[in-house]
């Protein structure tokens, strides 16, 4: 299975969501980008797991991002991913920087956060960050009942949920 790096992109209203040990977090209306890696034995199947959790919402959250994926207030709109065996998650997070949720999704590194806020759709920005890191970005639109269809660039296999 291919390994890689990815960004999950949510479009949410102003809301408060309980995020495990981080507690209640107030989120501004807008777009949130979660940066993750898929370097384990399952590779990009991890991305498929996230998408399945966002559409099913029936499983118990384990990781910080799972709390967003299972929240009705945080619809997952699309994912941008690239195939790589390199550890680029923190470089992507560093390149995106800006307003973030402190300590979110970065318990295994020294980054301040892996969840970033934008007022407008960050698709072009994310693709540019990937290209600057010599990655070929692939965008996967998430088909949920409340999702607005988005155009996408590229195609790719992200496990059985592609």
C-alpha positions in Angstrom: 0.0 0.0 0.0 1.3 3.5 -0.9 2.4 5.7 2.0 1.9 9.4 2.0 1.0 12.7 3.6 -2.5 14.3 3.6 -4.6 17.2 4.6 -8.2 16.8 5.6 -10.3 20.0 4.9 -13.4 20.8 6.9 -15.9 23.6 6.4 -17.6 24.4 9.7 -19.9 26.9 11.3 -18.9 28.6 14.5 -19.2 25.8 17.1 -17.7 24.2 20.1 -16.5 20.6 20.0 -15.1 18.5 22.8 -11.7 17.1 21.7 -10.7 14.4 24.1 -8.1 15.5 26.7 -7.9 18.9 25.0 -11.4 19.6 26.3 -14.0 22.0 24.8 -12.6 24.0 21.9 -14.5 26.9 20.3 -14.0 27.0 16.5 -14.5 30.0 14.3 -16.7 29.7 11.2 -14.6 28.9 8.2 -12.2 26.2 7.0 -9.9 24.0 9.0 -7.0 22.0 7.7 -5.7 18.9 9.5 -2.3 17.7 8.4 -1.5 14.0 8.9 0.8 11.3 7.7 0.1 7.8 6.4 3.5 6.1 6.8 2.5 3.0 8.8 2.0 -0.4 7.4 -1.5 0.5 6.2 -0.3 3.5 4.3 -3.0 5.7 2.7 -5.7 3.3 4.0 -5.5 5.6 7.0 -7.0 8.3 4.8 -9.8 5.9 3.8 -10.4 5.3 7.5 -10.8 9.0 8.1 -13.3 9.4 5.2 -15.3 6.4 6.4 -15.4 7.9 9.9 -16.6 11.2 8.5 -19.4 9.5 6.6 -20.5 6.9 9.2 -19.7 8.8 12.4 -20.7 5.7 14.4 -17.3 4.8 15.9 -15.8 6.1 19.1 -13.1 8.8 18.6 -9.5 7.8 19.3 -7.3 10.6 17.9 -7.9 14.4 18.1 -9.0 14.5 14.4 -11.5 11.7 15.1 -13.5 14.1 17.3 -13.9 16.5 14.3 -14.7 13.7 11.9 -17.5 12.4 14.1 -19.0 15.9 14.8 -22.0 16.9 12.8 -20.7 20.5 13.1 -17.5 19.6 11.2 -18.3 18.2 7.8 -15.2 16.9 5.9 -15.3 18.5 2.4 -12.2 17.1 0.8 -8.8 15.6 1.3 -5.5 16.5 -0.5 -2.9 13.8 -0.4 0.4 12.8 -2.0 2.3 9.5 -2.2 5.6 9.7 -0.4 7.7 7.6 1.9 9.3 10.7 3.4 8.3 12.2 6.7 6.8 15.5 5.4 3.9 16.0 7.7 5.7 18.6 9.9 7.0 20.4 6.8 3.5 20.7 5.4 2.2 21.9 8.8 5.1 24.4 9.0 4.4 25.7 5.5 0.7 26.1 6.2 1.3 27.8 9.6 -0.9 30.7 10.7 -3.9 30.6 13.1 -4.1 27.2 14.7 -5.6 25.1 17.5 -2.7 24.7 19.9 -1.5 21.1 20.5 -4.0 19.6 18.1 -2.8 16.4 16.5 0.9 16.9 17.2 1.5 14.8 20.4 4.3 12.9 18.5 6.3 15.9 17.3 7.4 19.4 18.3 5.0 21.3 16.1 2.7 23.8 17.8 -0.3 22.3 15.9 -1.5 20.2 13.0 -4.9 21.9 12.7 -5.1 25.3 10.9 -7.8 27.9 10.3 -8.6 29.7 7.1 -11.5 32.2 6.3 -11.7 30.9 2.7 -11.3 27.6 0.9 -7.6 26.6 1.2 -7.5 24.2 -1.7 -5.1 26.1 -3.9 -2.8 27.0 -1.0 -2.6 23.3 0.1 -1.8 22.2 -3.5 0.9 24.8 -3.8 2.5 23.7 -0.5 2.6 20.1 -1.8 4.1 21.2 -5.1 6.8 23.2 -3.3 7.7 20.0 -1.5 8.0 18.2 -4.8 4.8 16.3 -4.2 2.0 15.6 -6.7 -1.2 16.6 -4.9 -4.4 14.6 -5.4 -7.7 16.0 -4.2 -10.5 13.7 -3.2 -13.9 15.2 -2.7 -15.9 13.7 0.1 -19.5 12.8 -0.8 -21.6 13.3 2.4 -25.3 14.3 2.4 -24.4 17.9 3.4 -21.3 18.3 1.2 -21.3 20.7 -1.7 -19.6 19.1 -4.7 -16.1 20.5 -5.4 -14.0 20.1 -8.5 -10.9 18.0 -7.9 -7.5 17.7 -9.5 -5.8 14.3 -10.1 -7.0 10.9 -9.0 -5.7 8.2 -6.8 -6.3 5.1 -4.7 -6.8 5.7 -1.0 -7.8 2.3 0.0 -11.2 0.6 -0.4 -13.0 3.9 0.2 -11.8 5.6 -3.0 
